[in-house]
Amino acid sequence: MSTVRLRADRSVGPIDSRLFGGFVEHLGRHVYDGIFEPGHPAADAEGFREDVIALVRELGVTTIRYPGGNFVSGYRWEDGIGPAEERPRRLDLAWRSTETNRVGLHEFSSWLDKVGSDLMLAVNLGTRGVAEALDLLEYANSAADTAWTRRRAENGHPQPFGVRMWCLGNEMDGPWQVGHRNAEDYGKLASRTAKAMRMLDSSVELVACGSSARDMPTFGSWEREVLRHTFDDVDFISCHAYYQERHGKAQEFLVSAVDTDLFVREVIAAADEIAAERGSDKRIMLSFDEWNVWYQFADDGTKSGDLVSDDWPEAPRLLEDVYNVMDAVVVGDVLITLLQHADRVRSASLAQLVNVIAPIMTEPGGPAWRQTTFFPFSLTSRLGRGEAQRLDLGDVPSIATERFGDVAAVNAVATTDAEGTSVFLVNRSAGEPADIEIDLAAIAGAAGRTVAEAWLVADDDIRARNTLAEPERVAPVALAAAREGDTLRVSLPPVAWAVVRLA
């Protein structure tokens, strides 16, 4: 075991609270039998499960992207307004399911009020375009007296919803996407849509579709071409990334956040290249609005299942991954990496929230419980506010990996707000523990503060999981952390994530 010494490197900047966002898509049991289950013992008068509401509040998601995802590219938003019994049933091509439309904009907005999160809406640029996006924006945000706003009032919401952040489509670089386009065609459509939306509401913040993965064959060229069309019209470009263990290679999986770091750096470089071409001081921000661990593929390279039958079922069980300790450590490491880039990553959405590749699971008519990935997110959202500060990893021992070469075994970031300073740490080594010494002298706000709380997510069995049968098998435990003068000392076992709060 070696001693890792960490020192303050540089200030990153203020942390946008939207970095701790989530994502709700009409997919599988996410909405129906997840957040919405009339008749459940815990359901409120609107049919929303109050046990799920409590867990979402505890998770600490700030902004929730809705309603997709792949689903949005075939979605008609008008289907989700008006009397529920009169809403049409539709076939959802994205997930080969039947959408009942029992939950739409009004119901979801009410649920957001209950969980204390803001709405981030995606518009359909797969099968629809400028006119439909304007209709939705007018319905959601306008205070004028129009046919759409009168209809909104008739549907029970006289005042505007006031949605600030809007996604211009979803993963339009993906051949799987309904209405998939090349970068030039999508960039032109996104530009026309953005210009029109700003004519109606100049206060909106707009997100152009970036690459749906760093390993897409068009990655980089897609960002440049899209931004050549939309640079003046949008505020953000999106990034999507999912990780999983393959072929039992735990160590390779544990360094997944290196890909996140490279992804962010390369998209920033592409965006700033277009700014330089235009001689502009404007900086496009990043919305990492889909990220998580997701077991998409079996080790033979095929899709791992979750196939939907030909009868177009309602709310089938899809993508219900059960996460282990190793998955939680990777999620925690990605959060550290996003905080390290808080100056440009101003929004991020853990995908998704309930049942579908989610930190929260439910059983119809039964309980709700926290998956292992719940814990690093909830602790980081609660304690990772204020300003972010990088820590120097120059003295950290390295791990040899197939994909990224030598990688630092330990990753870390510090944050400081008015009440305290937090240090987030991860030991990415599959086999070696790490004794860590942190020099607090140069960390903003750390002077005079003592250890208030310290938490560790780890287990002797790195594949331990929380399940319906054992919903509390894994939970954070208290971490021994001692401050001696300007030095903070902690010891992390292999495959571990931790946070220390000084207050």
C-alpha positions as CSV (number, residue, x, y, z in Angstrom):
1,M,0.0,0.0,0.0
2,S,1.3,3.4,-0.9
3,T,0.5,6.8,0.5
4,V,-1.2,9.2,-2.0
5,R,-0.7,12.9,-1.3
6,L,-3.2,15.3,-2.9
7,R,-2.8,19.0,-3.1
8,A,-5.0,21.7,-4.4
9,D,-4.5,22.4,-8.1
10,R,-6.8,25.1,-9.4
11,S,-10.2,26.5,-8.9
12,V,-12.7,25.2,-11.5
13,G,-15.5,27.7,-10.8
14,P,-19.1,27.7,-9.5
15,I,-21.1,24.5,-9.7
16,D,-24.4,24.9,-11.5
17,S,-27.1,23.0,-9.5
18,R,-28.3,21.5,-12.7
19,L,-25.3,19.2,-12.7
20,F,-27.3,17.0,-10.4
21,G,-30.2,16.5,-12.8
22,G,-32.1,13.3,-13.6
23,F,-34.0,11.9,-16.6
24,V,-37.5,10.5,-16.9
25,E,-38.5,8.8,-20.1
26,H,-41.7,7.0,-21.1
27,L,-39.9,3.7,-21.2
28,G,-40.7,0.3,-19.5
29,R,-41.9,0.7,-15.9
30,H,-40.4,4.1,-15.4
31,V,-43.6,6.2,-15.5
32,Y,-46.3,3.6,-15.2
33,D,-45.8,1.2,-12.2
34,G,-42.8,3.4,-11.3
35,I,-43.6,7.0,-10.3
36,F,-47.3,6.5,-11.2
37,E,-49.3,3.6,-9.8
38,P,-52.9,4.4,-8.9
39,G,-54.2,1.9,-6.4
40,H,-50.8,1.3,-4.7
41,P,-51.1,1.7,-0.9
42,A,-48.6,4.6,-1.1
43,A,-50.3,6.4,-4.0
44,D,-51.6,9.9,-3.5
45,A,-54.8,11.4,-4.9
46,E,-53.2,11.8,-8.3
47,G,-51.9,8.3,-8.4
48,F,-48.2,9.1,-7.7
49,R,-46.3,6.9,-5.3
50,E,-45.4,8.9,-2.2
51,D,-42.6,6.4,-1.2
52,V,-41.0,7.1,-4.6
53,I,-41.5,10.8,-4.2
54,A,-39.6,10.6,-0.9
55,L,-36.7,8.7,-2.4
56,V,-36.4,11.1,-5.4
57,R,-36.3,14.0,-2.9
58,E,-33.6,12.2,-0.9
59,L,-31.7,11.5,-4.1
60,G,-31.5,15.3,-4.7
61,V,-32.2,15.6,-8.4
62,T,-32.5,19.3,-9.3
63,T,-33.7,19.3,-13.0
64,I,-35.4,16.4,-14.7
65,R,-35.3,15.9,-18.5
66,Y,-38.6,14.7,-20.0
67,P,-40.2,12.9,-21.8
68,G,-37.2,11.3,-23.6
69,G,-34.9,10.0,-24.8
70,N,-35.7,7.9,-27.9
71,F,-39.4,8.1,-27.0
72,V,-39.6,11.8,-27.8
73,S,-38.7,11.3,-31.4
74,G,-42.1,9.8,-32.1
75,Y,-44.1,11.6,-29.4
76,R,-47.0,14.0,-30.0
77,W,-47.1,16.2,-26.9
78,E,-50.8,17.0,-27.5
79,D,-51.7,13.4,-26.7
80,G,-50.8,14.1,-23.1
81,I,-53.1,17.0,-22.3
82,G,-56.9,17.2,-21.7
83,P,-59.1,14.7,-19.9
84,A,-57.1,11.5,-19.3
85,E,-60.0,9.2,-20.4
86,E,-60.1,10.9,-23.8
87,R,-56.4,10.7,-24.6
88,P,-55.3,8.4,-27.5
89,R,-53.4,5.2,-27.1
90,R,-50.3,5.2,-29.4
91,L,-47.6,2.7,-30.5
92,D,-44.2,3.8,-29.3
93,L,-41.7,2.7,-32.0
94,A,-38.6,3.4,-29.8
95,W,-39.4,0.7,-27.2
96,R,-42.1,-1.3,-29.1
97,S,-44.7,-0.6,-26.4
98,T,-48.1,0.9,-26.1
99,E,-48.3,4.4,-24.6
100,T,-51.5,5.2,-22.8
101,N,-50.8,8.9,-22.3
102,R,-52.3,8.8,-18.8
103,V,-49.3,10.9,-17.7
104,G,-48.5,14.0,-19.7
105,L,-47.2,17.5,-19.2
106,H,-49.7,18.6,-16.5
107,E,-49.3,15.4,-14.5
108,F,-45.6,15.4,-14.8
109,S,-45.3,19.0,-13.8
110,S,-47.4,18.3,-10.7
111,W,-45.1,15.4,-9.8
112,L,-42.1,17.7,-10.2
113,D,-43.6,20.1,-7.7
114,K,-43.9,17.2,-5.2
115,V,-40.2,16.1,-5.7
116,G,-38.9,19.6,-5.8
117,S,-37.3,19.5,-9.2
118,D,-37.4,21.8,-12.3
119,L,-38.6,20.7,-15.7
120,M,-36.3,20.3,-18.7
121,L,-38.4,19.6,-21.8
122,A,-37.3,17.9,-25.0
123,V,-39.0,18.6,-28.3
124,N,-39.6,16.1,-31.1
125,L,-37.3,16.8,-34.0
126,G,-37.5,13.3,-35.3
127,T,-41.0,13.1,-36.8
128,R,-42.0,16.8,-36.2
129,G,-40.4,20.2,-36.5
130,V,-40.6,24.0,-36.0
131,A,-44.4,24.4,-35.9
132,E,-44.9,21.7,-33.3
133,A,-42.0,23.0,-31.1
134,L,-43.6,26.4,-31.2
135,D,-47.0,25.1,-30.3
136,L,-45.5,23.3,-27.2
137,L,-43.5,26.4,-26.2
138,E,-46.6,28.6,-26.5
139,Y,-48.7,26.2,-24.5
140,A,-46.0,25.8,-21.8
141,N,-44.6,29.3,-21.4
142,S,-46.8,32.0,-22.9
143,A,-48.9,34.4,-20.8
144,A,-50.7,35.8,-23.8
145,D,-54.4,35.1,-24.5
146,T,-54.2,32.6,-27.3
147,A,-56.0,29.4,-28.3
148,W,-53.2,27.3,-26.8
149,T,-53.0,29.2,-23.5
150,R,-56.8,29.1,-23.2
151,R,-56.6,25.3,-23.7
152,R,-53.9,25.2,-21.0
153,A,-56.2,27.0,-18.6
154,E,-59.1,24.7,-19.4
155,N,-56.8,21.8,-18.6
156,G,-56.2,23.2,-15.1
157,H,-53.1,25.4,-15.4
158,P,-53.9,29.1,-16.1
159,Q,-50.4,30.2,-15.4
160,P,-47.4,29.3,-17.6
161,F,-45.3,26.4,-16.7
162,G,-42.2,28.6,-17.2
163,V,-39.9,25.9,-18.7
164,R,-36.4,27.4,-19.1
165,M,-34.3,24.6,-20.6
166,W,-35.2,22.9,-23.8
167,C,-33.6,20.0,-25.8
168,L,-33.8,20.3,-29.6
169,G,-34.5,16.6,-30.2
170,N,-32.6,13.5,-29.0
171,E,-29.6,11.6,-30.3
172,M,-30.2,12.6,-33.8
173,D,-26.8,11.1,-34.8
174,G,-28.1,7.6,-34.0
175,P,-29.4,5.3,-36.8
176,W,-31.8,3.8,-34.2
177,Q,-33.5,7.2,-33.7
178,V,-36.9,7.7,-35.4
179,G,-36.2,10.6,-37.9
180,H,-32.4,10.1,-37.8
181,R,-30.6,12.8,-39.8
182,N,-27.0,13.6,-40.8
183,A,-25.3,16.4,-39.0
184,E,-25.9,19.0,-41.7
185,D,-29.7,18.3,-41.9
186,Y,-30.1,18.2,-38.2
187,G,-28.0,21.3,-37.7
188,K,-30.2,23.3,-40.1
189,L,-33.4,22.0,-38.5
190,A,-32.2,22.7,-35.0
191,S,-31.1,26.2,-36.1
192,R,-34.5,27.0,-37.6
193,T,-36.3,25.6,-34.5
194,A,-34.1,27.5,-32.1
195,K,-34.5,30.9,-33.9
196,A,-38.3,30.5,-34.0
197,M,-38.5,29.5,-30.3
198,R,-36.4,32.5,-29.3
199,M,-38.8,34.8,-31.2
200,L,-41.6,33.5,-29.0
201,D,-39.6,33.3,-25.7
202,S,-36.2,34.9,-25.7
203,S,-35.4,33.6,-22.2
204,V,-35.2,29.9,-23.1
205,E,-31.9,28.0,-22.9
206,L,-31.5,25.6,-25.8
207,V,-29.5,22.4,-26.1
208,A,-28.4,21.0,-29.5
209,C,-27.9,17.3,-29.9
210,G,-24.3,16.3,-29.6
211,S,-23.0,12.7,-30.0
212,S,-24.8,9.9,-28.3
213,A,-21.5,8.3,-27.4
214,R,-17.8,9.1,-27.7
215,D,-17.3,6.0,-29.9
216,M,-19.9,7.0,-32.5
217,P,-18.2,7.0,-35.9
218,T,-19.3,10.6,-36.4
219,F,-18.1,11.9,-33.0
220,G,-16.3,15.2,-33.3
221,S,-17.3,15.9,-36.9
222,W,-20.9,15.8,-35.7
223,E,-20.3,18.4,-33.1
224,R,-18.4,20.7,-35.5
225,E,-21.0,20.5,-38.2
226,V,-24.0,20.9,-35.9
227,L,-22.4,23.9,-34.2
228,R,-21.5,25.5,-37.5
229,H,-25.3,25.8,-38.0
230,T,-26.4,26.4,-34.5
231,F,-23.6,28.3,-32.7
232,D,-25.5,31.6,-32.5
233,D,-28.8,29.9,-31.6
234,V,-28.0,27.5,-28.7
235,D,-26.5,27.6,-25.3
236,F,-25.5,24.0,-24.8
237,I,-24.5,20.9,-26.8
238,S,-25.3,17.5,-25.3
239,C,-23.2,14.5,-24.4
240,H,-24.5,11.0,-23.7
241,A,-22.4,8.2,-22.2
242,Y,-23.1,4.8,-20.7
243,Y,-20.7,2.3,-19.2
244,Q,-20.7,-1.4,-18.3
245,E,-18.3,-4.2,-17.3
246,R,-17.5,-6.4,-20.3
247,H,-16.0,-9.9,-20.3
248,G,-15.4,-9.8,-16.5
249,K,-12.8,-7.1,-16.8
250,A,-13.5,-5.3,-13.6
251,Q,-10.4,-3.1,-13.7
252,E,-11.2,-1.8,-17.2
253,F,-14.7,-1.0,-16.1
254,L,-13.5,0.8,-13.0
255,V,-11.7,3.5,-15.0
256,S,-14.7,4.3,-17.2
257,A,-14.7,7.9,-16.0
258,V,-11.5,8.5,-18.0
259,D,-13.7,8.2,-21.0
260,T,-16.0,10.9,-19.5
261,D,-13.0,13.2,-19.0
262,L,-11.8,12.7,-22.6
263,F,-15.4,13.1,-23.9
264,V,-15.8,16.5,-22.1
265,R,-12.4,17.8,-23.2
266,E,-12.9,16.8,-26.8
267,V,-16.4,18.3,-27.1
268,I,-15.1,21.5,-25.5
269,A,-12.2,21.6,-28.1
270,A,-14.7,21.1,-30.9
271,A,-17.0,23.9,-29.6
272,D,-14.2,26.3,-29.1
273,E,-12.8,25.5,-32.6
274,I,-16.1,26.7,-34.0
275,A,-16.0,29.8,-31.8
276,A,-12.5,30.5,-33.1
277,E,-13.6,30.1,-36.7
278,R,-16.3,32.7,-36.0
279,G,-14.0,35.0,-34.0
280,S,-16.5,34.7,-31.2
281,D,-16.0,35.0,-27.4
282,K,-19.1,33.0,-26.8
283,R,-18.6,29.7,-25.0
284,I,-21.0,26.8,-25.7
285,M,-21.7,24.9,-22.5
286,L,-22.1,21.1,-22.1
287,S,-25.3,19.3,-21.1
288,F,-24.2,15.8,-20.1
289,D,-27.9,14.9,-20.2
290,E,-27.7,11.2,-20.3
291,W,-25.1,9.2,-18.3
292,N,-25.0,6.1,-16.2
293,V,-24.0,2.5,-16.0
294,W,-26.1,0.5,-18.4
295,Y,-25.6,-3.2,-19.3
296,Q,-26.6,-2.8,-23.0
297,F,-24.6,-5.7,-24.5
298,A,-23.8,-9.3,-23.6
299,D,-20.2,-10.4,-23.7
300,D,-20.8,-11.9,-27.2
301,G,-21.5,-8.4,-28.5
302,T,-25.2,-8.8,-28.9
303,K,-28.0,-6.8,-27.3
304,S,-28.4,-8.3,-23.8
305,G,-32.1,-8.9,-23.9
306,D,-35.1,-6.8,-22.8
307,L,-36.7,-7.7,-26.1
308,V,-40.3,-6.5,-26.4
309,S,-42.9,-8.9,-27.8
310,D,-45.0,-8.2,-30.9
311,D,-48.1,-7.5,-28.9
312,W,-47.0,-3.9,-28.0
313,P,-47.4,-4.3,-24.2
314,E,-48.1,-1.5,-21.7
315,A,-45.2,-0.7,-19.4
316,P,-43.2,-3.9,-19.9
317,R,-40.1,-4.7,-17.7
318,L,-37.3,-3.1,-19.7
319,L,-33.7,-2.2,-18.9
320,E,-34.1,-3.1,-15.2
321,D,-30.5,-3.4,-14.4
322,V,-29.6,-4.4,-10.8
323,Y,-26.5,-2.5,-9.7
324,N,-23.6,-3.7,-7.6
325,V,-20.9,-1.9,-5.5
326,M,-18.6,-1.7,-8.5
327,D,-21.3,0.1,-10.5
328,A,-21.8,2.6,-7.6
329,V,-18.1,3.4,-7.6
330,V,-18.1,4.1,-11.3
331,V,-21.1,6.4,-10.9
332,G,-19.3,8.2,-8.1
333,D,-16.2,8.6,-10.2
334,V,-18.2,10.0,-13.1
335,L,-19.7,12.6,-10.7
336,I,-16.2,13.6,-9.6
337,T,-15.2,14.0,-13.2
338,L,-18.2,16.2,-14.0
339,L,-17.4,18.4,-11.0
340,Q,-13.8,18.7,-12.3
341,H,-15.3,20.3,-15.4
342,A,-18.0,22.4,-13.7
343,D,-16.9,25.5,-15.6
344,R,-18.2,24.0,-18.9
345,V,-20.5,21.1,-17.8
346,R,-23.4,23.2,-16.5
347,S,-26.1,20.5,-16.7
348,A,-26.1,16.7,-16.4
349,S,-28.9,14.1,-16.1
350,L,-28.5,10.7,-14.5
351,A,-30.4,8.4,-16.8
352,Q,-32.8,7.3,-15.5
353,L,-34.6,7.6,-12.1
354,V,-37.0,4.7,-11.4
355,N,-36.8,1.1,-12.5
356,V,-35.2,1.8,-15.9
357,I,-31.4,1.7,-15.4
358,A,-32.2,3.5,-12.2
359,P,-31.0,4.3,-8.7
360,I,-34.6,3.6,-7.4
361,M,-36.5,0.4,-7.9
362,T,-40.1,-0.5,-7.2
363,E,-42.3,-3.5,-7.2
364,P,-46.0,-3.2,-8.3
365,G,-48.1,-3.1,-5.2
366,G,-44.9,-3.5,-3.1
367,P,-41.9,-1.6,-1.8
368,A,-39.5,0.9,-3.3
369,W,-35.8,0.7,-2.5
370,R,-32.4,2.3,-3.2
371,Q,-29.9,0.7,-5.6
372,T,-26.2,0.9,-4.8
373,T,-25.8,3.8,-7.3
374,F,-28.3,5.9,-5.3
375,F,-25.7,6.6,-2.6
376,P,-22.8,8.4,-4.4
377,F,-25.4,10.5,-6.3
378,S,-27.4,11.6,-3.2
379,L,-24.3,12.4,-1.2
380,T,-22.7,14.3,-4.0
381,S,-25.9,16.3,-4.7
382,R,-26.2,17.2,-1.0
383,L,-22.5,18.0,-0.3
384,G,-21.1,19.0,-3.7
385,R,-22.3,22.5,-4.0
386,G,-20.6,26.0,-4.2
387,E,-17.3,26.1,-6.0
388,A,-15.3,23.2,-7.4
389,Q,-11.5,22.9,-7.1
390,R,-9.3,20.4,-8.8
391,L,-6.7,18.4,-6.8
392,D,-3.3,17.6,-8.1
393,L,-3.1,13.9,-9.0
394,G,0.5,14.0,-10.1
395,D,1.8,11.7,-7.3
396,V,-1.0,9.1,-7.6
397,P,0.2,5.6,-8.5
398,S,-1.0,4.5,-11.9
399,I,-3.0,1.5,-13.1
400,A,-2.2,-0.1,-16.5
401,T,-5.3,-0.4,-18.6
402,E,-5.9,-1.8,-22.1
403,R,-7.9,1.2,-23.4
404,F,-6.4,4.2,-21.7
405,G,-2.9,3.2,-20.9
406,D,-1.7,4.2,-17.4
407,V,-4.5,5.7,-15.4
408,A,-4.4,7.3,-11.9
409,A,-5.6,4.9,-9.3
410,V,-7.2,7.6,-7.2
411,N,-9.4,10.4,-8.5
412,A,-10.6,13.4,-6.4
413,V,-12.2,16.8,-6.4
414,A,-13.0,19.3,-3.7
415,T,-16.0,21.7,-3.4
416,T,-16.6,24.6,-1.0
417,D,-19.8,26.4,-0.1
418,A,-20.8,28.8,2.7
419,E,-21.3,26.0,5.2
420,G,-18.3,23.8,4.5
421,T,-15.8,22.0,2.3
422,S,-16.3,18.5,0.8
423,V,-13.6,16.2,-0.6
424,F,-14.8,13.5,-2.9
425,L,-12.5,10.5,-3.5
426,V,-12.5,7.2,-5.4
427,N,-10.0,4.3,-5.4
428,R,-10.3,2.9,-8.9
429,S,-7.9,0.0,-8.2
430,A,-9.4,-3.4,-8.3
431,G,-6.8,-4.8,-6.0
432,E,-4.8,-2.2,-4.0
433,P,-6.0,-0.1,-1.1
434,A,-4.9,3.5,-0.8
435,D,-3.8,5.6,2.1
436,I,-4.6,9.2,1.2
437,E,-3.2,12.4,2.6
438,I,-4.9,15.7,1.5
439,D,-3.2,19.0,2.0
440,L,-6.0,21.3,3.0
441,A,-3.9,24.5,3.2
442,A,-4.7,25.7,-0.3
443,I,-8.3,24.3,-0.6
444,A,-10.6,27.3,-0.6
445,G,-12.7,27.5,2.6
446,A,-11.0,24.6,4.4
447,A,-9.2,26.6,7.0
448,G,-10.6,26.2,10.5
449,R,-13.0,23.5,9.5
450,T,-13.2,20.1,11.1
451,V,-14.5,16.7,10.0
452,A,-18.3,16.9,10.3
453,E,-19.2,13.7,8.4
454,A,-17.4,11.1,6.3
455,W,-19.0,8.3,4.2
456,L,-17.6,5.3,2.4
457,V,-19.3,3.2,-0.3
458,A,-17.4,-0.1,-0.5
459,D,-17.9,-3.8,0.3
460,D,-15.7,-6.9,0.6
461,D,-18.0,-8.3,-2.2
462,I,-17.7,-5.7,-5.0
463,R,-20.7,-7.5,-6.7
464,A,-23.0,-7.1,-3.7
465,R,-26.4,-5.6,-4.7
466,N,-29.6,-4.3,-3.2
467,T,-32.6,-6.4,-4.3
468,L,-36.3,-6.9,-3.5
469,A,-35.2,-9.7,-1.2
470,E,-32.3,-7.7,0.4
471,P,-33.0,-4.0,-0.2
472,E,-30.5,-2.8,2.4
473,R,-27.6,-5.2,1.6
474,V,-25.4,-2.3,0.6
475,A,-25.4,1.2,2.2
476,P,-22.8,3.9,3.0
477,V,-20.8,3.3,6.2
478,A,-18.9,5.8,8.3
479,L,-15.4,6.4,7.2
480,A,-12.5,7.2,9.6
481,A,-11.1,10.6,8.6
482,A,-8.8,12.6,10.8
483,R,-7.6,16.2,10.3
484,E,-4.2,16.9,11.8
485,G,-3.2,20.5,11.2
486,D,-3.6,21.1,7.4
487,T,-3.5,17.3,6.6
488,L,-6.6,15.2,6.2
489,R,-6.0,11.4,6.3
490,V,-8.2,8.6,5.0
491,S,-7.7,5.0,3.9
492,L,-9.8,3.5,1.1
493,P,-10.0,-0.2,0.3
494,P,-9.9,-1.3,-3.4
495,V,-13.0,-0.3,-5.4
496,A,-14.3,2.4,-3.1
497,W,-15.9,5.8,-3.3
498,A,-15.9,8.3,-0.4
499,V,-16.7,11.8,0.7
500,V,-15.4,13.8,3.7
501,R,-17.2,16.9,4.8
502,L,-15.5,19.7,6.8
503,A,-17.7,22.2,8.5
